[in-house]
């Protein structure tokens, strides 16, 4: 009885350890590692999912306008 139960418990333990729940990466797609045209290695990463909001283009243009005019990365005006 013990000899039949031990492999079953071991297999269940290995299966539970191998199936990870990547909830922080759900909804995105995995981009596999590759080599670009210069021969440089690119690491694999998760690409964020596209938004399904109907106002996505309006929000994107509003954000772009904010950062170009008064955001954190604005260009400083030169005084001549």
C-alpha positions as CSV (number, residue, x, y, z in Angstrom):
1,X,0.0,0.0,0.0
2,X,2.8,2.5,0.9
3,X,4.8,1.7,-2.2
4,X,1.8,2.5,-4.4
5,X,0.9,5.7,-2.5
6,X,4.4,7.2,-2.4
7,X,4.9,7.7,-6.2
8,X,1.4,9.1,-6.4
9,X,2.0,11.7,-3.7
10,X,5.4,12.5,-5.2
11,X,3.9,13.0,-8.7
12,X,1.1,15.2,-7.2
13,X,3.7,17.3,-5.4
14,X,5.9,17.7,-8.5
15,X,2.8,18.7,-10.6
16,X,1.7,21.3,-8.1
17,X,5.1,22.8,-8.0
18,X,5.5,23.0,-11.7
19,X,2.2,24.7,-12.4
20,X,2.7,28.3,-11.3
21,X,0.0,30.9,-11.2
22,X,1.3,34.0,-13.0
23,X,-1.7,36.2,-12.1
24,X,0.4,39.4,-12.5
25,X,1.1,38.4,-16.1
26,X,-2.4,37.3,-17.0
27,X,-3.9,39.0,-20.1
28,X,-0.5,39.7,-21.7
29,X,1.5,37.8,-24.2
30,X,5.0,36.4,-23.8
31,X,7.6,37.6,-26.3
32,X,10.3,35.0,-26.6
33,X,14.0,35.8,-26.6
34,X,15.5,36.5,-29.9
35,X,18.5,38.0,-31.8
36,X,18.1,41.3,-33.6
37,X,19.6,42.3,-36.9
38,X,22.8,43.6,-35.3
39,X,23.3,40.2,-33.6
40,X,22.4,41.4,-30.2
41,X,20.5,39.2,-27.8
42,X,17.0,40.4,-26.7
43,X,15.6,39.0,-23.4
44,X,12.2,37.4,-23.3
45,X,9.5,39.4,-21.5
46,X,5.7,39.8,-21.1
47,X,4.0,42.4,-23.2
48,X,1.1,44.1,-21.5
49,X,-2.4,43.4,-22.8
50,X,-4.1,46.0,-25.0
51,X,-6.8,48.0,-23.3
52,X,-10.4,47.3,-24.2
53,X,-11.6,50.7,-23.0
54,X,-13.5,52.7,-25.7
55,X,-11.6,55.9,-24.7
56,X,-8.2,54.5,-25.1
57,X,-7.1,56.8,-28.0
58,X,-8.5,59.9,-26.2
59,X,-6.6,59.0,-23.0
60,X,-3.4,58.3,-24.9
61,X,-3.4,61.6,-26.7
62,X,-4.3,63.4,-23.5
63,X,-1.4,61.8,-21.7
64,X,1.0,62.6,-24.6
65,X,-0.1,66.2,-24.5
66,X,0.4,66.4,-20.7
67,X,3.9,65.1,-20.9
68,X,4.9,67.3,-23.8
69,X,3.6,70.5,-22.2
70,X,3.9,70.3,-18.4
71,X,4.9,66.8,-17.5
72,X,7.9,65.4,-15.7
73,X,10.0,65.1,-18.9
74,X,9.3,68.5,-20.5
75,X,12.0,70.4,-22.1
76,X,13.3,73.4,-20.2
77,X,13.0,76.7,-22.0
78,X,16.3,78.4,-22.8
79,X,16.7,82.0,-21.9
80,X,18.7,83.9,-24.6
